[in-house]
Amino acid sequence: MGIDVKVEFPRVRFSCVMCGECCRRYWIPVTHRDIARIVEYTGMRPRDFLALFPREMAADWDEPVIKIGGGEYYLVLKKRLDGTCIFNKWVNGKLVCSIHPVKPNVCRYYPFIYWLDGGVVKFEVYDKALNYCPGLNRGGYATFKIEISSIGDTVSAKAEFRKIVEEWNNTVGKGGRGTIEEFFSYIERVVGDYIRNKNP
């Protein structure tokens, strides 16, 4: 799955030090494909690890906006009370991702972000990571192997997810205000269909 895209990267030194601080600092937006990978890996139901983050409390994210009961939200991974991602665990004094093999692509790419410029996907260092991520300016130059291997899938997943959210928003706008429970039922149906179609 995925599409072929042209990609540009910055020349920057980076070596992840596995500190887990990015898992604590940021809310993690997800697509239906991210959710499906987590479901298949953990056996959990989406509503057990997803949350809705109010748009007015966030910066202007480049993510689909979900309309529920008159409010607008982004779909994210849940956090614990201490601010850590629901999938973090402490191992030998370090925060470790318990879903590392299937973690959302936004996690895989950090401290880099991307945007589409015509037909080219351009990566850059996330400005908020510049003085925060201890892996920047360490080790050798970033090779971007993970990004190169997954960006086509990521771009197509985001486009599909925009349509999924648009369908929800159009349904809500045609009379039903929509509830959180109804949205989670909707997203679980979408993810279930995606998994079944992917694994016929």
BALOBA-1460 file (C-alpha; in Angstrom, 3 decimals):
// residues 200
<rec num="1" residu="m" x="0.000" y="0.000" z="0.000"/>
<rec num="2" residu="g" x="1.007" y="3.605" z="-0.316"/>
<rec num="3" residu="i" x="2.073" y="5.786" z="-3.194"/>
<rec num="4" residu="d" x="5.383" y="6.706" z="-4.817"/>
<rec num="5" residu="v" x="6.481" y="10.202" z="-3.840"/>
<rec num="6" residu="k" x="9.519" y="12.432" z="-4.222"/>
<rec num="7" residu="v" x="11.082" y="13.298" z="-0.886"/>
<rec num="8" residu="e" x="13.526" y="15.975" z="0.300"/>
<rec num="9" residu="f" x="15.377" y="15.837" z="3.635"/>
<rec num="10" residu="p" x="17.567" y="18.211" z="5.624"/>
<rec num="11" residu="r" x="21.221" y="17.345" z="6.218"/>
<rec num="12" residu="v" x="21.261" y="17.017" z="9.985"/>
<rec num="13" residu="r" x="22.944" y="14.861" z="12.591"/>
<rec num="14" residu="f" x="20.563" y="12.823" z="14.691"/>
<rec num="15" residu="s" x="20.763" y="9.758" z="16.917"/>
<rec num="16" residu="c" x="17.807" y="8.861" z="19.133"/>
<rec num="17" residu="v" x="18.927" y="8.533" z="22.764"/>
<rec num="18" residu="m" x="15.702" y="6.713" z="23.751"/>
<rec num="19" residu="c" x="14.938" y="9.248" z="26.497"/>
<rec num="20" residu="g" x="11.153" y="8.984" z="25.982"/>
<rec num="21" residu="e" x="10.635" y="12.689" z="26.580"/>
<rec num="22" residu="c" x="8.874" y="13.201" z="23.245"/>
<rec num="23" residu="c" x="6.360" y="10.560" z="24.407"/>
<rec num="24" residu="r" x="5.615" y="12.725" z="27.426"/>
<rec num="25" residu="r" x="5.710" y="16.158" z="25.821"/>
<rec num="26" residu="y" x="3.385" y="15.770" z="22.824"/>
<rec num="27" residu="w" x="-0.123" y="14.602" z="22.021"/>
<rec num="28" residu="i" x="0.104" y="12.020" z="19.225"/>
<rec num="29" residu="p" x="-2.385" y="12.359" z="16.347"/>
<rec num="30" residu="v" x="-3.271" y="9.107" z="14.587"/>
<rec num="31" residu="t" x="-4.885" y="7.869" z="11.374"/>
<rec num="32" residu="h" x="-7.068" y="4.783" z="10.897"/>
<rec num="33" residu="r" x="-4.010" y="2.863" z="9.654"/>
<rec num="34" residu="d" x="-2.019" y="3.737" z="12.800"/>
<rec num="35" residu="i" x="-4.994" y="2.558" z="14.867"/>
<rec num="36" residu="a" x="-5.322" y="-0.687" z="12.882"/>
<rec num="37" residu="r" x="-1.653" y="-1.569" z="13.437"/>
<rec num="38" residu="i" x="-2.028" y="-0.980" z="17.179"/>
<rec num="39" residu="v" x="-5.242" y="-3.051" z="17.334"/>
<rec num="40" residu="e" x="-3.617" y="-5.981" z="15.539"/>
<rec num="41" residu="y" x="-0.483" y="-5.781" z="17.717"/>
<rec num="42" residu="t" x="-2.161" y="-5.346" z="21.121"/>
<rec num="43" residu="g" x="-5.661" y="-6.799" z="20.703"/>
<rec num="44" residu="m" x="-7.054" y="-3.631" z="22.331"/>
<rec num="45" residu="r" x="-10.210" y="-1.839" z="21.210"/>
<rec num="46" residu="p" x="-9.574" y="1.626" z="19.713"/>
<rec num="47" residu="r" x="-11.670" y="3.396" z="22.366"/>
<rec num="48" residu="d" x="-9.356" y="1.959" z="25.033"/>
<rec num="49" residu="f" x="-6.329" y="3.877" z="23.740"/>
<rec num="50" residu="l" x="-7.788" y="6.834" z="21.816"/>
<rec num="51" residu="a" x="-8.817" y="10.275" z="23.040"/>
<rec num="52" residu="l" x="-10.251" y="13.439" z="21.525"/>
<rec num="53" residu="f" x="-8.156" y="16.562" z="22.049"/>
<rec num="54" residu="p" x="-10.034" y="19.900" z="21.811"/>
<rec num="55" residu="r" x="-8.919" y="21.942" z="18.819"/>
<rec num="56" residu="e" x="-9.046" y="25.206" z="20.778"/>
<rec num="57" residu="m" x="-6.389" y="23.838" z="23.181"/>
<rec num="58" residu="a" x="-3.995" y="22.936" z="20.358"/>
<rec num="59" residu="a" x="-1.937" y="24.764" z="17.805"/>
<rec num="60" residu="d" x="-3.320" y="24.607" z="14.278"/>
<rec num="61" residu="w" x="-2.354" y="21.020" z="13.544"/>
<rec num="62" residu="d" x="-2.330" y="19.711" z="9.997"/>
<rec num="63" residu="e" x="-4.805" y="17.001" z="10.986"/>
<rec num="64" residu="p" x="-8.492" y="16.401" z="10.194"/>
<rec num="65" residu="v" x="-10.842" y="18.187" z="12.592"/>
<rec num="66" residu="i" x="-13.593" y="15.974" z="14.047"/>
<rec num="67" residu="k" x="-16.930" y="17.634" z="14.884"/>
<rec num="68" residu="i" x="-18.778" y="16.298" z="17.908"/>
<rec num="69" residu="g" x="-21.629" y="17.934" z="19.801"/>
<rec num="70" residu="g" x="-20.775" y="21.423" z="18.629"/>
<rec num="71" residu="g" x="-17.054" y="21.058" z="19.440"/>
<rec num="72" residu="e" x="-14.024" y="20.365" z="17.273"/>
<rec num="73" residu="y" x="-11.368" y="17.793" z="18.127"/>
<rec num="74" residu="y" x="-8.263" y="15.964" z="16.962"/>
<rec num="75" residu="l" x="-7.958" y="12.175" z="17.363"/>
<rec num="76" residu="v" x="-4.944" y="11.301" z="19.543"/>
<rec num="77" residu="l" x="-3.469" y="8.564" z="21.716"/>
<rec num="78" residu="k" x="-4.518" y="8.712" z="25.375"/>
<rec num="79" residu="k" x="-2.116" y="9.919" z="28.043"/>
<rec num="80" residu="r" x="-1.752" y="8.959" z="31.671"/>
<rec num="81" residu="l" x="-2.117" y="11.482" z="34.487"/>
<rec num="82" residu="d" x="1.665" y="11.956" z="34.589"/>
<rec num="83" residu="g" x="1.610" y="13.030" z="30.934"/>
<rec num="84" residu="t" x="3.135" y="9.898" z="29.451"/>
<rec num="85" residu="c" x="1.636" y="8.161" z="26.446"/>
<rec num="86" residu="i" x="-0.630" y="5.236" z="27.332"/>
<rec num="87" residu="f" x="1.854" y="2.918" z="25.600"/>
<rec num="88" residu="n" x="4.944" y="4.021" z="27.542"/>
<rec num="89" residu="k" x="6.425" y="1.776" z="30.197"/>
<rec num="90" residu="w" x="9.388" y="2.269" z="32.492"/>
<rec num="91" residu="v" x="12.281" y="-0.113" z="31.857"/>
<rec num="92" residu="n" x="15.564" y="0.357" z="33.744"/>
<rec num="93" residu="g" x="14.723" y="3.976" z="34.499"/>
<rec num="94" residu="k" x="13.831" y="4.857" z="30.900"/>
<rec num="95" residu="l" x="10.499" y="5.419" z="29.184"/>
<rec num="96" residu="v" x="10.153" y="2.778" z="26.488"/>
<rec num="97" residu="c" x="7.460" y="2.456" z="23.824"/>
<rec num="98" residu="s" x="5.576" y="-0.820" z="24.312"/>
<rec num="99" residu="i" x="4.255" y="-0.684" z="20.714"/>
<rec num="100" residu="h" x="7.552" y="0.310" z="19.096"/>
<rec num="101" residu="p" x="7.200" y="-2.041" z="16.070"/>
<rec num="102" residu="v" x="3.796" y="-0.518" z="15.171"/>
<rec num="103" residu="k" x="3.976" y="2.979" z="16.651"/>
<rec num="104" residu="p" x="2.241" y="5.800" z="14.730"/>
<rec num="105" residu="n" x="4.236" y="7.290" z="11.893"/>
<rec num="106" residu="v" x="4.303" y="10.706" z="13.548"/>
<rec num="107" residu="c" x="6.297" y="9.011" z="16.347"/>
<rec num="108" residu="r" x="8.602" y="7.273" z="13.864"/>
<rec num="109" residu="y" x="9.448" y="10.592" z="12.217"/>
<rec num="110" residu="y" x="10.118" y="12.706" z="15.320"/>
<rec num="111" residu="p" x="12.018" y="15.071" z="15.599"/>
<rec num="112" residu="f" x="11.190" y="15.598" z="11.934"/>
<rec num="113" residu="i" x="7.920" y="16.747" z="10.405"/>
<rec num="114" residu="y" x="6.867" y="16.833" z="6.778"/>
<rec num="115" residu="w" x="4.602" y="18.760" z="4.458"/>
<rec num="116" residu="l" x="3.546" y="18.441" z="0.837"/>
<rec num="117" residu="d" x="4.910" y="21.004" z="-1.604"/>
<rec num="118" residu="g" x="3.329" y="20.239" z="-4.948"/>
<rec num="119" residu="g" x="4.375" y="16.663" z="-5.699"/>
<rec num="120" residu="v" x="7.286" y="16.686" z="-3.237"/>
<rec num="121" residu="v" x="7.249" y="15.648" z="0.428"/>
<rec num="122" residu="k" x="9.637" y="17.899" z="2.360"/>
<rec num="123" residu="f" x="11.004" y="16.966" z="5.769"/>
<rec num="124" residu="e" x="12.474" y="19.424" z="8.264"/>
<rec num="125" residu="v" x="13.390" y="19.445" z="11.936"/>
<rec num="126" residu="y" x="10.326" y="20.270" z="14.047"/>
<rec num="127" residu="d" x="10.996" y="23.757" z="15.422"/>
<rec num="128" residu="k" x="9.817" y="22.828" z="18.934"/>
<rec num="129" residu="a" x="12.340" y="19.961" z="18.987"/>
<rec num="130" residu="l" x="15.344" y="22.164" z="18.221"/>
<rec num="131" residu="n" x="16.236" y="22.948" z="21.834"/>
<rec num="132" residu="y" x="14.387" y="20.008" z="23.340"/>
<rec num="133" residu="c" x="15.336" y="16.731" z="21.646"/>
<rec num="134" residu="p" x="18.747" y="15.557" z="22.966"/>
<rec num="135" residu="g" x="19.244" y="13.325" z="19.919"/>
<rec num="136" residu="l" x="19.658" y="16.283" z="17.560"/>
<rec num="137" residu="n" x="23.244" y="17.116" z="16.607"/>
<rec num="138" residu="r" x="24.431" y="13.737" z="17.941"/>
<rec num="139" residu="g" x="25.944" y="10.861" z="16.025"/>
<rec num="140" residu="g" x="26.083" y="10.696" z="12.245"/>
<rec num="141" residu="y" x="23.857" y="12.330" z="9.693"/>
<rec num="142" residu="a" x="20.270" y="11.075" z="9.629"/>
<rec num="143" residu="t" x="19.707" y="8.526" z="6.856"/>
<rec num="144" residu="f" x="15.894" y="8.781" z="6.835"/>
<rec num="145" residu="k" x="15.552" y="5.063" z="5.980"/>
<rec num="146" residu="i" x="12.298" y="4.712" z="7.953"/>
<rec num="147" residu="e" x="10.837" y="7.851" z="6.429"/>
<rec num="148" residu="i" x="11.775" y="6.818" z="2.898"/>
<rec num="149" residu="s" x="10.263" y="3.345" z="3.341"/>
<rec num="150" residu="s" x="6.976" y="4.582" z="4.839"/>
<rec num="151" residu="i" x="6.211" y="8.059" z="3.528"/>
<rec num="152" residu="g" x="4.093" y="6.833" z="0.584"/>
<rec num="153" residu="d" x="1.893" y="4.868" z="2.987"/>
<rec num="154" residu="t" x="1.768" y="7.819" z="5.389"/>
<rec num="155" residu="v" x="0.668" y="10.314" z="2.731"/>
<rec num="156" residu="s" x="-2.061" y="8.025" z="1.381"/>
<rec num="157" residu="a" x="-3.216" y="7.135" z="4.931"/>
<rec num="158" residu="k" x="-3.599" y="10.801" z="5.810"/>
<rec num="159" residu="a" x="-5.589" y="11.481" z="2.626"/>
<rec num="160" residu="e" x="-7.867" y="8.495" z="3.364"/>
<rec num="161" residu="f" x="-8.296" y="9.580" z="6.987"/>
<rec num="162" residu="r" x="-9.319" y="13.086" z="5.895"/>
<rec num="163" residu="k" x="-12.117" y="11.497" z="3.830"/>
<rec num="164" residu="i" x="-13.152" y="9.291" z="6.776"/>
<rec num="165" residu="v" x="-13.426" y="12.319" z="9.066"/>
<rec num="166" residu="e" x="-15.174" y="14.327" z="6.350"/>
<rec num="167" residu="e" x="-17.773" y="11.569" z="6.028"/>
<rec num="168" residu="w" x="-18.358" y="11.661" z="9.802"/>
<rec num="169" residu="n" x="-18.595" y="15.455" z="9.807"/>
<rec num="170" residu="n" x="-21.042" y="15.471" z="6.881"/>
<rec num="171" residu="t" x="-23.230" y="12.900" z="8.644"/>
<rec num="172" residu="v" x="-23.165" y="14.928" z="11.852"/>
<rec num="173" residu="g" x="-23.929" y="18.122" z="9.923"/>
<rec num="174" residu="k" x="-27.014" y="16.606" z="8.326"/>
<rec num="175" residu="g" x="-29.032" y="16.549" z="11.511"/>
<rec num="176" residu="g" x="-27.239" y="14.456" z="14.097"/>
<rec num="177" residu="r" x="-24.955" y="16.346" z="16.465"/>
<rec num="178" residu="g" x="-22.938" y="13.218" z="17.155"/>
<rec num="179" residu="t" x="-21.605" y="12.001" z="20.476"/>
<rec num="180" residu="i" x="-18.184" y="10.749" z="21.531"/>
<rec num="181" residu="e" x="-19.621" y="7.243" z="21.901"/>
<rec num="182" residu="e" x="-21.044" y="7.381" z="18.359"/>
<rec num="183" residu="f" x="-17.732" y="8.629" z="16.986"/>
<rec num="184" residu="f" x="-15.761" y="5.830" z="18.639"/>
<rec num="185" residu="s" x="-18.262" y="3.281" z="17.296"/>
<rec num="186" residu="y" x="-17.817" y="4.823" z="13.849"/>
<rec num="187" residu="i" x="-14.004" y="4.757" z="13.985"/>
<rec num="188" residu="e" x="-14.029" y="1.162" z="15.271"/>
<rec num="189" residu="r" x="-16.188" y="0.150" z="12.277"/>
<rec num="190" residu="v" x="-13.813" y="1.934" z="9.899"/>
<rec num="191" residu="v" x="-10.748" y="0.292" z="11.445"/>
<rec num="192" residu="g" x="-12.429" y="-3.138" z="11.475"/>
<rec num="193" residu="d" x="-13.288" y="-2.776" z="7.777"/>
<rec num="194" residu="y" x="-9.751" y="-1.658" z="6.983"/>
<rec num="195" residu="i" x="-8.244" y="-4.672" z="8.781"/>
<rec num="196" residu="r" x="-10.620" y="-7.107" z="7.059"/>
<rec num="197" residu="n" x="-9.950" y="-5.630" z="3.597"/>
<rec num="198" residu="k" x="-6.203" y="-5.630" z="4.225"/>
<rec num="199" residu="n" x="-6.258" y="-9.276" z="5.371"/>
<rec num="200" residu="p" x="-8.930" y="-10.971" z="3.194"/>
